[in-house]
Amino acid sequence: MRDRIENEILTGAMPPGFRLDEVTLATRFGVSRTPVREALFQLASAGLIEIRPRRGAVVSEVGPERLVQMFEVMAGLEGMAGRLAARRHNGDDREALTEAHAACRLAAETADADAYYYENERFHHAIYAASHNAFLIEQCAALHRRLKPYRRIQLQVMNRVANSLAEHEAVVGAILGTDGEAAERLLRDHIMIQGDRFSDLMASLAERSKRPLG
């Protein structure tokens, strides 16, 4: 139950501010309210939803300052993963990263932002795996998952998919060329939201907030 609700939050089907009514969810998924209630408590513990007095559970809304802070940490973690991946990747990692990048390119060429979103996730997880640091992989995956709704929105901004693919190309070159410093810098720049990218994300979030909520 948690996975089903979480997936809808992470894909944007239940956007920030969306109200999660136990009765409605139980009816929709064909279960009793007990597993729904337990799932909501687990999602609240993970920070994906908030349980508010008199309003019930709603999908968490992250303010601009908090969002920037989260992306700053994500940029640092991904940069570290890239630096370690450049030093530690093996043949399997090289193959996984190359295949993930090729899949991203195919999705970009077909102008399918949703397909690119999923292949982009695979690409970044290939970098985490290539770091061969289990704790870092866990931390990257956890924060990546927390930021998924916002990373998806970013990719819907005009020209972002094309720019992202070009950035991936440089990252792959640095990692496979064992240039750890370049890989770290490129990944940090790839993840950070500032300037026009931050403005575009805020505009997209503002537009979504105008949509009627459940």
N, CA, C and O of each residue as an XYZ file, in Angstrom:
856
protein
N       0.829     -1.193      0.000
C       0.000      0.000      0.000
C       0.873      1.257      0.000
O       0.634      2.214     -0.736
N       1.884      1.212      0.848
C       2.801      2.362      0.882
C       3.439      2.588     -0.483
O       3.508      3.722     -0.957
N       3.903      1.518     -1.117
C       4.566      1.647     -2.408
C       3.642      2.240     -3.462
O       4.074      3.040     -4.292
N       2.382      1.853     -3.429
C       1.439      2.350     -4.438
C       1.178      3.836     -4.268
O       1.136      4.581     -5.246
N       1.003      4.266     -3.023
C       0.788      5.698     -2.773
C       2.069      6.476     -3.054
O       2.043      7.538     -3.676
N       3.177      5.934     -2.589
C       4.459      6.604     -2.790
C       4.746      6.800     -4.274
O       5.235      7.856     -4.675
N       4.450      5.803     -5.082
C       4.710      5.911     -6.513
C       3.915      7.059     -7.135
O       4.424      7.771     -8.001
N       2.679      7.236     -6.699
C       1.865      8.317     -7.248
C       2.379      9.683     -6.805
O       2.276     10.663     -7.542
N       2.932      9.741     -5.595
C       3.540     10.996     -5.130
C       4.784     11.296     -5.948
O       4.976     12.423     -6.406
N       5.629     10.291     -6.133
C       6.904     10.493     -6.805
C       6.762     10.748     -8.292
O       7.633     11.375     -8.895
N       5.677     10.272     -8.898
C       5.463     10.527    -10.320
C       4.663     11.799    -10.566
O       4.457     12.196    -11.713
N       4.209     12.445     -9.477
C       3.470     13.688     -9.639
C       1.975     13.513     -9.782
O       1.256     14.505     -9.903
N       1.479     12.279     -9.771
C       0.032     12.064     -9.849
C      -0.656     12.634     -8.614
O      -1.798     13.088     -8.683
N       0.044     12.607     -7.493
C      -0.410     13.258     -6.265
C       0.601     14.358     -5.958
O       1.587     14.088     -5.271
N       0.402     15.581     -6.433
C       1.387     16.654     -6.309
C       1.461     17.224     -4.899
O       0.606     16.916     -4.068
N       2.470     18.051     -4.610
C       2.562     18.707     -3.293
C       1.273     19.432     -2.942
O       0.730     20.181     -3.753
N       0.786     19.201     -1.719
C      -0.465     19.806     -1.273
C      -1.683     18.925     -1.475
O      -2.760     19.241     -0.969
N      -1.538     17.830     -2.204
C      -2.657     16.919     -2.476
C      -3.134     16.285     -1.173
O      -2.318     15.791     -0.395
N      -4.445     16.292     -0.924
C      -4.989     15.733      0.311
C      -5.220     14.238      0.159
O      -5.809     13.785     -0.822
N      -4.749     13.479      1.141
C      -4.826     12.024      1.116
C      -5.903     11.571      2.100
O      -5.648     11.453      3.298
N      -7.077     11.324      1.597
C      -8.203     10.918      2.433
C      -8.215      9.397      2.583
O      -8.190      8.669      1.590
N      -8.254      8.927      3.819
C      -8.181      7.481      4.067
C      -9.319      6.717      3.405
O      -9.099      5.675      2.787
N     -10.523      7.231      3.532
C     -11.692      6.530      2.970
C     -11.592      6.463      1.461
O     -11.826      5.412      0.863
N     -11.247      7.577      0.847
C     -11.132      7.610     -0.612
C     -10.060      6.659     -1.105
O     -10.267      5.942     -2.084
N      -8.912      6.644     -0.436
C      -7.818      5.763     -0.835
C      -8.181      4.289     -0.634
O      -7.875      3.445     -1.477
N      -8.839      3.991      0.494
C      -9.234      2.606      0.764
C     -10.195      2.102     -0.312
O     -10.082      0.968     -0.777
N     -11.134      2.952     -0.698
C     -12.096      2.577     -1.742
C     -11.395      2.392     -3.079
O     -11.643      1.423     -3.797
N     -10.546      3.305     -3.393
C      -9.846      3.259     -4.679
C      -8.988      2.012     -4.826
O      -8.985      1.381     -5.883
N      -8.249      1.648     -3.761
C      -7.335      0.512     -3.843
C      -7.959     -0.798     -3.376
O      -7.305     -1.841     -3.404
N      -9.223     -0.752     -2.944
C      -9.919     -1.975     -2.570
C      -9.389     -2.628     -1.319
O      -9.284     -3.853     -1.248
N      -9.045     -1.802     -0.304
C      -8.540     -2.337      0.959
C      -9.280     -1.648      2.101
O     -10.060     -0.721      1.884
N      -9.024     -2.116      3.319
C      -9.610     -1.457      4.483
C      -8.799     -0.202      4.808
O      -7.760      0.050      4.199
N      -9.278      0.574      5.764
C      -8.574      1.809      6.119
C      -7.297      1.537      6.917
O      -6.404      2.383      6.968
N      -7.210      0.351      7.542
C      -6.044      0.061      8.376
C      -4.724      0.083      7.604
O      -3.797      0.776      8.023
N      -4.603     -0.655      6.484
C      -3.325     -0.585      5.745
C      -3.057      0.797      5.157
O      -1.903      1.204      5.019
N      -4.122      1.519      4.810
C      -3.952      2.882      4.300
C      -3.376      3.772      5.387
O      -2.442      4.538      5.150
N      -3.947      3.662      6.587
C      -3.486      4.481      7.714
C      -2.019      4.177      8.033
O      -1.229      5.090      8.277
N      -1.661      2.887      8.030
C      -0.279      2.497      8.316
C       0.667      3.029      7.237
O       1.769      3.491      7.533
N       0.220      2.955      5.987
C       1.047      3.457      4.887
C       1.275      4.956      5.023
O       2.377      5.441      4.771
N       0.247      5.689      5.418
C       0.369      7.136      5.573
C       1.338      7.486      6.705
O       2.111      8.436      6.587
N       1.298      6.730      7.790
C       2.229      6.971      8.890
C       3.676      6.726      8.432
O       4.584      7.472      8.801
N       3.877      5.691      7.640
C       5.218      5.384      7.149
C       5.704      6.477      6.201
O       6.868      6.874      6.251
N       4.813      6.961      5.338
C       5.174      8.017      4.394
C       5.464      9.327      5.119
O       6.316     10.108      4.696
N       4.740      9.557      6.223
C       4.988     10.757      7.033
C       6.377     10.671      7.672
O       7.090     11.671      7.750
N       6.756      9.475      8.128
C       8.079      9.282      8.725
C       9.189      9.528      7.711
O      10.276      9.986      8.064
N       8.901      9.218      6.433
C       9.891      9.416      5.371
C       9.917     10.852      4.869
O      10.780     11.216      4.071
N       8.968     11.673      5.335
C       8.939     13.074      4.931
C       8.179     13.363      3.656
O       8.146     14.505      3.197
N       7.561     12.330      3.071
C       6.844     12.548      1.815
C       5.466     13.166      2.024
O       4.944     13.839      1.135
N       4.875     12.941      3.197
C       3.585     13.557      3.485
C       3.622     14.175      4.882
O       4.507     13.877      5.684
N       2.650     15.033      5.156
C       2.490     15.623      6.482
C       1.091     15.287      6.984
O       0.127     15.316      6.219
N       0.983     14.971      8.258
C      -0.319     14.725      8.867
C      -0.646     15.948      9.703
O      -0.015     16.186     10.733
N      -1.629     16.727      9.268
C      -1.946     18.016      9.882
C      -3.250     17.944     10.666
O      -4.188     17.267     10.246
N      -3.319     18.632     11.795
C      -4.563     18.670     12.582
C      -5.711     19.231     11.751
O      -5.567     20.254     11.081
N      -6.836     18.559     11.802
C      -8.079     18.978     11.146
C      -8.065     18.878      9.620
O      -9.123     18.881      8.990
N      -6.883     18.791      9.027
C      -6.824     18.652      7.574
C      -6.476     17.235      7.146
O      -6.756     16.840      6.014
N      -5.873     16.476      8.038
C      -5.483     15.118      7.702
C      -4.139     15.083      7.000
O      -3.296     15.957      7.201
N      -3.949     14.068      6.178
C      -2.668     13.869      5.500
C      -2.652     14.587      4.155
O      -3.610     14.522      3.385
N      -1.548     15.269      3.892
C      -1.350     15.931      2.599
C       0.072     15.662      2.133
O       0.976     15.462      2.944
N       0.259     15.658      0.819
C       1.598     15.498      0.261
C       2.430     16.715      0.657
O       1.981     17.853      0.522
N       3.630     16.471      1.140
C       4.475     17.546      1.669
C       4.764     18.610      0.616
O       5.021     18.311     -0.550
N       4.712     19.851      1.066
C       5.097     20.985      0.230
C       6.410     21.528      0.779
O       6.503     21.885      1.954
N       7.401     21.586     -0.063
C       8.723     22.047      0.348
C       8.912     23.484     -0.110
O       8.756     23.780     -1.295
N       9.245     24.381      0.810
C       9.466     25.782      0.470
C      10.738     25.972     -0.329
O      11.598     25.092     -0.336
N      10.877     27.117     -1.012
C      12.049     27.378     -1.868
C      13.386     27.232     -1.145
O      14.316     26.629     -1.682
N      13.493     27.783      0.081
C      14.763     27.712      0.806
C      15.129     26.272      1.136
O      16.277     25.859      0.966
N      14.146     25.512      1.609
C      14.390     24.108      1.942
C      14.747     23.309      0.693
O      15.613     22.434      0.737
N      14.084     23.607     -0.412
C      14.338     22.894     -1.655
C      15.768     23.134     -2.123
O      16.456     22.201     -2.536
N      16.212     24.381     -2.058
C      17.587     24.700     -2.443
C      18.571     23.956     -1.549
O      19.577     23.437     -2.032
N      18.289     23.901     -0.251
C      19.175     23.198      0.678
C      19.266     21.710      0.325
O      20.347     21.121      0.364
N      18.140     21.119     -0.013
C      18.135     19.699     -0.361
C      18.938     19.443     -1.633
O      19.680     18.465     -1.717
N      18.787     20.323     -2.624
C      19.542     20.154     -3.863
C      21.037     20.403     -3.635
O      21.871     19.788     -4.299
N      21.383     21.300     -2.700
C      22.790     21.522     -2.375
C      23.423     20.240     -1.826
O      24.528     19.865     -2.219
N      22.710     19.577     -0.916
C      23.225     18.326     -0.352
C      23.290     17.243     -1.422
O      24.256     16.484     -1.487
N      22.251     17.174     -2.267
C      22.243     16.184     -3.344
C      23.421     16.401     -4.281
O      24.056     15.442     -4.720
N      23.713     17.671     -4.590
C      24.834     17.973     -5.475
C      26.147     17.508     -4.867
O      27.010     16.972     -5.562
N      26.291     17.719     -3.554
C      27.503     17.279     -2.880
C      27.659     15.769     -2.882
O      28.747     15.249     -3.129
N      26.575     15.073     -2.608
C      26.614     13.612     -2.586
C      26.898     13.041     -3.977
O      27.707     12.126     -4.124
N      26.231     13.584     -4.988
C      26.440     13.073     -6.341
C      27.856     13.379     -6.820
O      28.479     12.564     -7.501
N      28.364     14.571     -6.454
C      29.730     14.888     -6.828
C      30.711     13.903     -6.226
O      31.647     13.464     -6.894
N      30.501     13.552     -4.961
C      31.364     12.575     -4.300
C      31.257     11.212     -4.984
O      32.263     10.533     -5.193
N      30.035     10.821     -5.326
C      29.836      9.539     -6.011
C      30.573      9.533     -7.349
O      31.196      8.537     -7.717
N      30.496     10.654     -8.075
C      31.179     10.733     -9.359
C      32.694     10.642     -9.211
O      33.362      9.969     -9.996
N      33.231     11.322     -8.201
C      34.678     11.284     -7.976
C      35.147      9.872     -7.650
O      36.158      9.411     -8.179
N      34.402      9.180     -6.768
C      34.766      7.806     -6.424
C      34.566      6.864     -7.603
O      35.364      5.952     -7.819
N      33.495      7.086     -8.368
C      33.223      6.237     -9.532
C      34.354      6.333    -10.553
O      34.716      5.339    -11.183
N      34.909      7.533    -10.712
C      36.010      7.710    -11.659
C      37.228      6.890    -11.241
O      37.980      6.414    -12.092
N      37.422      6.728     -9.947
C      38.572      5.984     -9.437
C      38.311      4.483     -9.336
O      39.230      3.676     -9.478
N      37.054      4.113     -9.090
C      36.785      2.732     -8.697
C      35.975      1.907     -9.693
O      35.831      0.699     -9.502
N      35.447      2.516    -10.741
C      34.552      1.760    -11.629
C      35.281      0.587    -12.284
O      36.469      0.652    -12.602
N      34.514     -0.484    -12.467
C      35.051     -1.678    -13.126
C      34.342     -1.887    -14.467
O      33.579     -1.034    -14.919
N      34.602     -3.016    -15.083
C      34.011     -3.285    -16.391
C      32.497     -3.309    -16.369
O      31.858     -2.799    -17.289
N      31.915     -3.891    -15.337
C      30.448     -3.944    -15.231
C      29.870     -2.540    -15.056
O      28.831     -2.209    -15.627
N      30.558     -1.721    -14.260
C      30.090     -0.346    -14.053
C      30.157      0.441    -15.360
O      29.241      1.198    -15.684
N      31.228      0.262    -16.096
C      31.393      0.947    -17.375
C      30.247      0.583    -18.323
O      29.673      1.443    -18.991
N      29.933     -0.707    -18.363
C      28.855     -1.165    -19.234
C      27.505     -0.602    -18.796
O      26.718     -0.154    -19.628
N      27.237     -0.625    -17.485
C      25.958     -0.126    -16.970
C      25.798      1.361    -17.244
O      24.725      1.813    -17.643
N      26.869      2.122    -17.031
C      26.813      3.573    -17.241
C      26.641      3.902    -18.719
O      25.869      4.792    -19.077
N      27.358      3.188    -19.570
C      27.265      3.419    -21.009
C      25.870      3.094    -21.530
O      25.314      3.838    -22.338
N      25.309      1.983    -21.065
C      23.970      1.586    -21.498
C      22.915      2.576    -21.006
O      21.987      2.917    -21.740
N      23.061      3.035    -19.759
C      22.098      3.993    -19.219
C      22.160      5.308    -19.985
O      21.128      5.924    -20.253
N      23.361      5.734    -20.334
C      23.511      6.979    -21.092
C      22.900      6.831    -22.490
O      22.252      7.754    -22.985
N      23.103      5.678    -23.121
C      22.522      5.437    -24.445
C      20.996      5.462    -24.381
O      20.340      5.969    -25.290
N      20.437      4.916    -23.310
C      18.984      4.916    -23.139
C      18.468      6.341    -22.947
O      17.403      6.692    -23.455
N      19.223      7.160    -22.214
C      18.853      8.570    -22.046
C      18.862      9.276    -23.394
O      17.966     10.066    -23.692
N      19.872      8.993    -24.207
C      19.971      9.634    -25.516
C      18.781      9.263    -26.395
O      18.221     10.117    -27.082
N      18.395      7.987    -26.371
C      17.261      7.547    -27.171
C      15.987      8.247    -26.731
O      15.204      8.691    -27.571
N      15.767      8.352    -25.420
C      14.570      9.023    -24.912
C      14.573     10.499    -25.299
O      13.530     11.059    -25.635
N      15.742     11.125    -25.251
C      15.846     12.542    -25.614
C      15.553     12.739    -27.097
O      14.904     13.712    -27.481
N      16.026     11.828    -27.921
C      15.820     11.939    -29.367
C      14.361     11.796    -29.753
O      13.922     12.339    -30.767
N      13.603     11.055    -28.932
C      12.174     10.880    -29.209
C      11.335     11.939    -28.506
O      10.106     11.915    -28.569
N      12.019     12.880    -27.830
C      11.349     13.985    -27.126
C      10.329     13.477    -26.110
O       9.281     14.091    -25.908
N      10.646     12.356    -25.476
C       9.758     11.765    -24.474
C      10.313     12.093    -23.089
O      11.178     11.383    -22.575
N       9.807     13.180    -22.485
C      10.331     13.630    -21.189
C      10.109     12.601    -20.099
O      10.945     12.445    -19.209
N       8.971     11.886    -20.161
C       8.702     10.880    -19.128
C       9.678      9.717    -19.245
O      10.202      9.240    -18.238
N       9.925      9.257    -20.473
C      10.883      8.169    -20.673
C      12.272      8.614    -20.237
O      13.013      7.840    -19.632
N      12.622      9.843    -20.540
C      13.936     10.355    -20.145
C      14.051     10.402    -18.624
O      15.111     10.115    -18.068
N      12.964     10.762    -17.958
C      12.960     10.821    -16.493
C      13.367      9.472    -15.900
O      14.199      9.418    -14.995
N      12.787      8.391    -16.405
C      13.097      7.065    -15.864
C      14.517      6.625    -16.233
O      15.217      6.034    -15.410
N      14.941      6.912    -17.465
C      16.296      6.536    -17.857
C      17.332      7.391    -17.128
O      18.432      6.922    -16.834
N      16.983      8.634    -16.840
C      17.857      9.519    -16.077
C      18.085      8.958    -14.669
O      19.196      9.006    -14.142
N      17.020      8.428    -14.075
C      17.149      7.809    -12.755
C      18.109      6.623    -12.821
O      18.966      6.466    -11.951
N      17.968      5.803    -13.837
C      18.864      4.653    -14.026
C      20.317      5.119    -14.194
O      21.236      4.491    -13.668
N      20.515      6.203    -14.914
C      21.847      6.748    -15.150
C      22.511      7.154    -13.827
O      23.663      6.806    -13.565
N      21.777      7.883    -13.016
C      22.359      8.353    -11.755
C      22.627      7.197    -10.793
O      23.621      7.208    -10.067
N      21.752      6.215    -10.787
C      21.979      5.061     -9.908
C      23.194      4.252    -10.375
O      23.867      3.619     -9.562
N      23.471      4.273    -11.666
C      24.666      3.594    -12.171
C      25.926      4.277    -11.645
O      26.927      3.619    -11.363
N      25.866      5.599    -11.515
C      27.003      6.336    -10.947
C      27.171      5.998     -9.474
O      28.286      5.771     -9.004
N      26.052      5.964     -8.744
C      26.135      5.616     -7.320
C      26.794      4.244     -7.155
O      27.699      4.068     -6.339
N      26.324      3.284     -7.940
C      26.837      1.911     -7.824
C      28.328      1.859     -8.119
O      29.070      1.102     -7.492
N      28.760      2.671     -9.082
C      30.167      2.654     -9.484
C      31.083      3.261     -8.425
O      32.301      3.106     -8.503
N      30.512      3.950     -7.434
C      31.338      4.511     -6.353
C      31.854      3.425     -5.415
O      32.865      3.608     -4.737
N      31.151      2.294     -5.382
C      31.513      1.163     -4.518
C      31.669      1.582     -3.060
O      32.561      1.119     -2.350
N      30.767      2.479     -2.634
C      30.700      2.895     -1.231
C      29.257      2.681     -0.799
O      28.381      3.475     -1.142
N      29.005      1.620     -0.052
C      27.632      1.220      0.263
C      26.866      2.310      1.009
O      25.694      2.551      0.722
N      27.525      2.969      1.966
C      26.826      4.009      2.719
C      26.478      5.191      1.828
O      25.373      5.727      1.914
N      27.396      5.597      0.984
C      27.136      6.700      0.058
C      26.006      6.345     -0.901
O      25.162      7.187     -1.205
N      25.987      5.120     -1.371
C      24.916      4.669     -2.270
C      23.564      4.795     -1.578
O      22.595      5.250     -2.186
N      23.495      4.393     -0.307
C      22.241      4.490      0.458
C      21.787      5.937      0.596
O      20.609      6.245      0.413
N      22.726      6.822      0.918
C      22.378      8.227      1.122
C      21.961      8.891     -0.180
O      20.993      9.651     -0.205
N      22.670      8.618     -1.243
C      22.303      9.164     -2.555
C      20.918      8.696     -2.969
O      20.097      9.495     -3.419
N      20.659      7.416     -2.820
C      19.372      6.856     -3.234
C      18.228      7.444     -2.427
O      17.162      7.731     -2.972
N      18.447      7.625     -1.120
C      17.386      8.145     -0.258
C      17.030      9.582     -0.627
O      15.851      9.917     -0.741
N      18.033     10.428     -0.814
C      17.742     11.825     -1.144
C      17.249     11.961     -2.578
O      16.393     12.796     -2.871
N      17.790     11.143     -3.462
C      17.290     11.132     -4.846
C      15.797     10.821     -4.859
O      15.028     11.453     -5.583
N      15.399      9.848     -4.058
C      13.986      9.466     -3.979
C      13.140     10.608     -3.417
O      12.019     10.837     -3.871
N      13.673     11.315     -2.440
C      12.943     12.434     -1.826
C      12.743     13.583     -2.814
O      11.742     14.298     -2.754
N      13.699     13.751     -3.719
C      13.649     14.857     -4.661
C      13.022     14.487     -6.004
O      12.936     15.327     -6.900
N      12.586     13.238     -6.147
C      12.074     12.784     -7.439
C      10.957     13.653     -8.017
O      10.991     13.945     -9.213
N       9.967     14.082     -7.223
C       8.912     14.908     -7.832
C       9.456     16.194     -8.436
O       8.963     16.657     -9.465
N      10.461     16.765     -7.807
C      11.007     18.041     -8.265
C      11.948     17.843     -9.453
O      12.004     18.687    -10.348
N      12.684     16.736     -9.464
C      13.551     16.443    -10.601
C      12.694     16.155    -11.834
O      13.084     16.492    -12.951
N      11.547     15.544    -11.639
C      10.659     15.274    -12.763
C      10.128     16.582    -13.347
O      10.070     16.751    -14.565
N       9.741     17.504    -12.466
C       9.243     18.796    -12.922
C      10.336     19.546    -13.686
O      10.059     20.173    -14.709
N      11.563     19.485    -13.200
C      12.675     20.155    -13.867
C      12.802     19.720    -15.326
O      13.060     20.542    -16.205
N      12.620     18.434    -15.574
C      12.814     17.904    -16.921
C      11.721     18.347    -17.887
O      11.859     18.186    -19.099
N      10.638     18.903    -17.355
C       9.549     19.362    -18.208
C       9.736     20.803    -18.663
O       8.958     21.314    -19.469
N      10.787     21.465    -18.135
C      11.096     22.825    -18.562
C      11.719     22.770    -19.955
O      12.469     21.846    -20.269
N      11.408     23.756    -20.781
C      11.878     23.778    -22.170
C      13.403     23.638    -22.252
O      14.144     24.329    -21.553
N      13.846     22.732    -23.119
C      15.269     22.488    -23.416
C      16.037     21.797    -22.289
O      17.227     21.524    -22.445
N      15.387     21.507    -21.158
C      16.128     20.908    -20.053
C      16.610     19.502    -20.390
O      17.717     19.125    -20.006
N      15.789     18.710    -21.110
C      16.208     17.344    -21.442
C      17.466     17.380    -22.306
O      18.412     16.634    -22.054
N      17.482     18.238    -23.317
C      18.651     18.333    -24.200
C      19.885     18.772    -23.419
O      20.973     18.229    -23.609
N      19.713     19.749    -22.547
C      20.839     20.227    -21.748
C      21.325     19.153    -20.780
O      22.527     18.984    -20.572
N      20.370     18.429    -20.192
C      20.725     17.356    -19.262
C      21.540     16.283    -19.970
O      22.529     15.789    -19.429
N      21.123     15.921    -21.183
C      21.845     14.892    -21.937
C      23.277     15.329    -22.229
O      24.208     14.531    -22.124
N      23.450     16.591    -22.595
C      24.797     17.102    -22.865
C      25.652     17.054    -21.607
O      26.842     16.746    -21.673
N      25.053     17.358    -20.467
C      25.772     17.294    -19.206
C      26.147     15.851    -18.875
O      27.239     15.588    -18.372
N      25.238     14.918    -19.160
C      25.532     13.500    -18.958
C      26.746     13.080    -19.778
O      27.614     12.352    -19.296
N      26.797     13.544    -21.016
C      27.897     13.182    -21.912
C      29.242     13.562    -21.304
O      30.202     12.792    -21.349
N      29.292     14.762    -20.737
C      30.530     15.218    -20.112
C      30.854     14.399    -18.862
O      32.015     14.077    -18.611
N      29.826     14.064    -18.081
C      30.023     13.267    -16.869
C      30.573     11.887    -17.219
O      31.518     11.411    -16.591
N      29.982     11.257    -18.214
C      30.442      9.926    -18.625
C      31.900      9.984    -19.068
O      32.702      9.119    -18.715
N      32.234     11.017    -19.848
C      33.612     11.160    -20.299
C      34.583     11.291    -19.144
O      35.669     10.711    -19.170
N      34.194     12.056    -18.124
C      35.072     12.252    -16.973
C      35.228     10.975    -16.166
O      36.338     10.626    -15.764
N      34.126     10.275    -15.925
C      34.199      9.050    -15.126
C      34.997      7.973    -15.844
O      35.894      7.368    -15.257
N      34.676      7.731    -17.109
C      35.382      6.677    -17.841
C      36.820      7.080    -18.144
O      37.673      6.227    -18.393
N      37.084      8.386    -18.121
C      38.451      8.855    -18.315
C      39.218      8.968    -17.016
O      40.334      9.485    -16.988
N      38.614      8.482    -15.932
C      39.206      8.458    -14.583
C      39.618      9.843    -14.084
O      40.591      9.978    -13.342
N      38.879     10.861    -14.492
C      39.138     12.226    -14.024
C      38.160     12.544    -12.902
O      37.085     13.093    -13.140
N      38.544     12.193    -11.671
C      37.651     12.341    -10.534
C      37.269     13.773    -10.240
O      36.114     14.045     -9.911
N      38.210     14.698    -10.350
C      37.912     16.096    -10.054
C      36.883     16.647    -11.036
O      35.959     17.351    -10.631
N      37.032     16.338    -12.305
C      36.083     16.809    -13.314
C      34.715     16.172    -13.101
O      33.690     16.845    -13.212
N      34.698     14.877    -12.796
C      33.425     14.182    -12.577
C      32.671     14.805    -11.420
O      31.460     15.009    -11.501
N      33.383     15.110    -10.340
C      32.747     15.723     -9.170
C      32.187     17.100     -9.514
O      31.046     17.410     -9.171
N      32.977     17.918    -10.184
C      32.531     19.277    -10.531
C      31.339     19.240    -11.484
O      30.375     19.986    -11.310
N      31.409     18.378    -12.481
C      30.333     18.300    -13.473
C      29.021     17.833    -12.847
O      27.952     18.346    -13.177
N      29.109     16.870    -11.955
C      27.893     16.367    -11.320
C      27.301     17.383    -10.361
O      26.080     17.512    -10.268
N      28.148     18.100     -9.651
C      27.631     19.149     -8.763
C      26.880     20.205     -9.574
O      25.784     20.626     -9.202
N      27.484     20.625    -10.686
C      26.838     21.627    -11.537
C      25.559     21.083    -12.168
O      24.596     21.821    -12.377
N      25.561     19.800    -12.465
C      24.401     19.147    -13.094
C      23.199     19.141    -12.156
O      22.062     19.299    -12.600
N      23.447     18.962    -10.868
C      22.366     18.838     -9.898
C      21.912     20.183     -9.341
O      20.718     20.381     -9.112
N      22.840     21.106     -9.121
C      22.497     22.365     -8.466
C      21.433     23.147     -9.223
O      21.454     23.217    -10.452
N      20.491     23.741     -8.465
C      19.495     24.612     -9.069
C      19.796     26.046     -8.643
O      19.778     26.368     -7.454
N      20.067     26.883     -9.604
C      20.338     28.285     -9.321
C      20.052     29.089    -10.576
O      19.910     28.524    -11.660
N      19.968     30.388    -10.437
C      19.737     31.248    -11.589
C      18.455     30.897    -12.324
O      17.400     30.730    -11.711
N      18.555     30.787    -13.635
C      17.387     30.517    -14.468
C      16.761     29.169    -14.152
O      15.540     29.025    -14.221
N      17.580     28.175    -13.804
C      17.033     26.853    -13.501
C      16.150     26.906    -12.264
O      15.105     26.258    -12.211
N      16.576     27.684    -11.264
C      15.765     27.824    -10.062
C      14.466     28.563    -10.388
O      13.393     28.160     -9.941
N      14.560     29.628    -11.155
C      13.368     30.401    -11.536
C      12.381     29.544    -12.313
O      11.172     29.618    -12.094
N      12.909     28.728    -13.224
C      12.035     27.855    -14.019
C      11.326     26.832    -13.142
O      10.143     26.552    -13.333
N      12.056     26.277    -12.181
C      11.452     25.292    -11.282
C      10.371     25.937    -10.429
O       9.296     25.363    -10.258
N      10.640     27.118     -9.895
C       9.648     27.813     -9.082
C       8.401     28.148     -9.904
O       7.281     28.044     -9.404
N       8.594     28.544    -11.150
C       7.455     28.861    -12.009
C       6.614     27.617    -12.279
O       5.385     27.687    -12.303
N       7.275     26.485    -12.482
C       6.558     25.230    -12.723
C       5.779     24.795    -11.486
O       4.643     24.334    -11.589
N       6.396     24.946    -10.320
C       5.711     24.588     -9.077
C       4.512     25.496     -8.840
O       3.462     25.032     -8.396
N       4.659     26.787     -9.133
C       3.563     27.731     -8.948
C       2.397     27.380     -9.864
O       1.236     27.481     -9.468
N       2.710     26.970    -11.081
C       1.665     26.599    -12.030
C       0.909     25.355    -11.547
O      -0.315     25.285    -11.656
N       1.643     24.385    -11.017
C       1.011     23.167    -10.506
C       0.149     23.443     -9.294
O      -0.865     22.777     -9.084
N       0.548     24.427     -8.489
C      -0.214     24.737     -7.279
C      -1.583     25.305     -7.590
O      -2.461     25.315     -6.727
N      -1.779     25.779     -8.811
C      -3.071     26.348     -9.189
C      -4.091     25.265     -9.563
O      -5.288     25.534     -9.665
N      -3.592     24.028     -9.766
C      -4.479     22.935    -10.143
C      -5.327     22.513     -8.961
O      -4.865     22.575     -7.822
N      -6.572     22.081     -9.205
C      -7.419     21.643     -8.095
C      -6.843     20.407     -7.432
O      -6.360     19.502     -8.111
N      -6.891     20.364     -6.097
C      -6.370     19.238     -5.341
C      -7.474     18.274     -4.978
O      -8.656     18.616     -5.008
N      -7.061     17.021     -4.623
C      -8.032     16.017     -4.238
C      -8.482     16.188     -2.806
O      -9.308     15.415     -2.321
